[in-house]
Amino acid sequence: MKIMVAGASGLIGTQLRADLRSSGHDVTAASPSLGVDTATGKGLAAAMAGAEVVVDVTDAASFGDSSALDFFKVSTKNLLSAAAEAGVRHYLALSIVGTPRLVESDYFRAKAVQENLIRASTRPYTILRSTQFYEFINGVIDIGAEGNILRLPPALMRPIAAQDVAAFLAELAVGDPLSNIIEIGGPEQFGIDDVARVFLAANEDQRQVITNPSTSSFGVELTGNVLLPNVGARMARQKLSDWLYQPIAA
């Protein structure tokens, strides 16, 4: 099967294209560093030619301002247009758990627009919402950094290994489009403050975590279950401790 991966040089895209190729699929890797820019359309038609499936794992360069909205609007429209022109049978995109509940944030509002554009298009689609990656925990806990103190909310989350997300995307890519939004989360549930304590201890980081329910992320207060997947979500297997203490390849 010929599959085009947009955003192929990122954390998920790199793992995804490796997974798909190891399964024998013909993968076209598309990213600005590889000569394909979804925001400008450069190289997009050639990269899309002959593809049966497009996997959109593109991401904006900025998280805290309106540039994310501009990126996802233009990039998604360009990808959908090229997919229609190429007769792509399945448009698969990666989004984030909690998107509809966090649209006060510029970034989550941008992701909501991306989802809506895909759902409103004529392409058969699947949207996978994932919880936060283990690989990005450092960025999540830095929202409350004040010198050697981290003031973090106890909002619950189910962080997940990027490898597990890429593997599920690879599985979805070779299946039929679901024309629906599905979700995936990690196997364990933590408060953001508790995740920080585990992460800091594993990295011998001496900063202190203070629980503060009012700490916000990009202007949005994280309360209740806003970061948790819905009932029926797929649960990955790799636990946080397994990821933190996995052997480092030579």
C-alpha positions in Angstrom: 0.0 0.0 0.0 1.3 3.5 -0.8 1.0 5.8 2.2 2.0 9.5 2.4 3.1 10.7 5.9 2.8 14.5 6.3 5.0 15.6 9.1 7.3 12.7 8.6 10.4 14.2 10.3 8.7 14.8 13.7 8.6 12.6 16.7 5.6 10.6 15.6 6.2 10.8 11.9 9.7 9.4 12.1 8.5 6.3 14.1 5.4 5.9 12.0 7.2 5.8 8.6 9.7 3.3 10.1 6.8 1.1 11.3 5.0 1.2 8.0 8.1 0.5 6.0 9.0 -2.5 8.2 5.5 -3.9 7.4 6.3 -3.6 3.7 4.4 -0.5 2.7 5.5 2.1 0.2 5.9 5.2 2.3 6.4 8.8 1.0 7.9 10.9 3.7 6.7 14.6 3.5 8.1 17.5 5.6 9.7 20.8 4.8 13.2 19.3 5.5 12.4 16.7 2.8 11.1 19.3 0.2 7.4 19.1 0.9 5.7 22.0 2.7 2.1 21.6 3.5 1.7 25.3 4.5 2.8 26.6 1.1 1.9 23.5 -1.0 5.4 23.1 -2.3 6.0 19.6 -3.5 2.6 18.4 -2.1 1.0 17.2 -5.3 4.1 15.1 -6.3 4.3 13.6 -2.8 0.6 12.7 -2.8 0.5 11.2 -6.3 -0.6 7.6 -6.2 -1.2 7.5 -2.4 -4.1 5.5 -1.1 -3.7 6.8 2.4 -2.5 10.1 3.9 -1.5 10.3 7.5 -1.4 13.9 8.8 0.9 14.2 11.8 1.9 17.8 11.0 2.3 20.3 13.8 2.6 24.0 14.3 5.9 25.6 15.2 4.3 27.7 18.0 1.8 26.6 20.7 1.0 29.9 22.4 -0.3 32.3 19.8 -2.5 32.6 16.7 0.2 31.3 14.4 -1.0 27.7 15.2 -4.5 28.5 13.9 -3.0 30.0 10.7 -0.8 26.9 10.2 -3.6 24.3 10.7 -6.1 26.2 8.6 -3.7 26.5 5.6 -1.9 23.2 6.0 -5.1 21.1 6.4 -6.9 22.7 3.5 -3.8 22.1 1.3 -3.6 18.5 2.3 -7.3 17.9 1.8 -7.3 19.5 -1.6 -4.3 17.5 -2.7 -5.9 14.3 -1.3 -9.1 15.0 -3.3 -7.1 15.6 -6.5 -5.1 12.4 -5.9 -8.2 10.3 -5.1 -6.9 9.3 -1.6 -9.3 6.8 0.0 -8.4 7.5 3.6 -7.3 10.6 5.4 -5.9 9.8 8.9 -5.0 12.6 11.3 -3.5 12.9 14.7 -5.1 15.2 17.2 -5.2 15.6 21.0 -7.4 14.3 23.8 -9.3 17.2 25.4 -9.4 19.4 22.2 -13.2 20.2 22.4 -12.9 21.1 26.1 -9.9 23.4 25.9 -10.7 25.7 23.0 -9.9 28.8 25.1 -6.3 27.9 24.3 -5.1 29.2 20.9 -3.4 25.9 20.2 -6.4 23.7 21.1 -8.7 26.0 19.1 -6.4 25.5 16.1 -6.6 21.7 16.6 -10.4 21.9 16.7 -10.4 23.8 13.4 -8.2 21.1 11.9 -10.6 18.4 13.1 -13.6 20.3 11.7 -12.0 20.8 8.3 -11.3 17.1 8.0 -14.8 16.1 9.1 -16.4 18.6 6.7 -14.4 17.4 3.7 -15.5 14.8 1.2 -12.6 12.5 2.2 -13.3 9.3 4.2 -11.3 10.0 7.4 -10.2 8.8 10.8 -9.1 11.2 13.5 -7.0 9.8 16.4 -6.9 11.9 19.5 -4.0 11.0 21.8 -3.1 12.0 25.3 0.2 13.8 26.1 3.4 12.0 25.2 5.9 10.9 27.8 8.5 12.6 25.6 6.8 16.0 26.2 6.3 15.7 29.9 9.2 18.1 30.5 7.3 20.7 28.5 4.1 20.0 30.3 5.6 20.5 33.8 7.4 23.6 32.8 4.1 25.5 32.7 4.5 26.0 36.5 8.2 26.6 36.7 9.3 29.4 39.1 13.0 29.0 39.7 13.5 25.8 41.6 9.7 25.4 42.3 7.1 23.8 40.0 3.6 24.9 40.8 1.4 22.3 39.1 -2.3 21.4 39.0 -3.6 18.0 40.1 -5.5 17.6 36.8 -5.6 14.0 35.8 -3.9 12.7 32.7 -2.9 9.4 31.0 0.4 10.1 29.4 1.6 7.7 26.6 4.7 6.7 24.8 5.0 8.2 21.3 6.0 4.7 20.0 2.6 3.4 21.1 0.8 6.2 19.3 2.8 5.6 16.1 2.1 1.9 16.2 -1.7 2.5 16.5 -1.6 5.0 13.7 0.2 2.4 11.5 -2.6 0.0 12.3 -5.3 2.5 11.5 -3.6 3.5 8.3 -3.9 0.1 6.7 -7.5 -0.3 7.8 -10.7 1.1 6.5 -11.6 4.8 7.3 -13.9 5.0 10.3 -15.3 8.4 9.6 -15.1 9.1 13.3 -12.9 10.4 16.1 -11.3 7.7 18.3 -8.9 8.1 21.3 -5.9 6.5 22.8 -4.3 7.0 26.2 -1.6 5.6 28.4 -2.2 2.7 30.8 -1.8 4.7 34.0 -3.6 7.8 35.4 -1.7 10.5 37.3 -2.2 14.1 38.4 0.1 16.5 36.5 1.8 17.3 39.8 2.4 13.6 40.5 3.8 12.9 37.0 6.2 15.8 37.6 7.4 14.2 40.9 8.0 10.9 39.2 9.7 12.5 36.2 12.0 14.7 38.4 13.0 11.8 40.6 13.9 9.6 37.6 16.1 12.4 36.3 17.6 13.3 39.6 16.1 16.8 39.3 16.0 18.5 42.7 13.2 21.0 41.9 10.2 20.9 44.3 6.7 20.3 43.1 3.9 22.3 44.9 0.3 21.4 44.0 -1.6 24.4 42.8 -5.0 23.9 41.2 -5.0 27.4 39.7 -1.9 27.0 37.5 -3.0 27.3 33.9 -1.6 26.1 30.6 -1.5 28.8 27.8 -4.2 30.7 29.7 -6.5 27.6 30.2 -7.2 26.3 33.7 -6.7 22.5 33.7 -9.4 21.1 36.0 -11.3 17.8 36.4 -11.1 15.3 33.6 -10.3 17.7 30.7 -7.1 15.8 29.7 -8.6 12.3 30.1 -9.8 10.2 27.1 -13.4 9.2 26.9 -14.8 5.8 27.9 -14.0 3.3 25.2 -10.6 4.7 24.3 -7.8 2.4 23.4 -5.2 2.0 26.2 -1.6 1.6 25.4 0.7 -0.8 27.3 4.0 0.9 28.1 4.0 2.3 31.6 5.8 5.5 32.5 8.3 3.7 34.7 9.2 1.3 31.8 9.7 4.3 29.5 11.8 6.2 32.0 14.1 3.4 32.8 14.4 1.7 29.3 17.9 0.9 28.2 19.7 3.5 26.2 20.9 2.2 22.8 24.7 2.3 22.3 
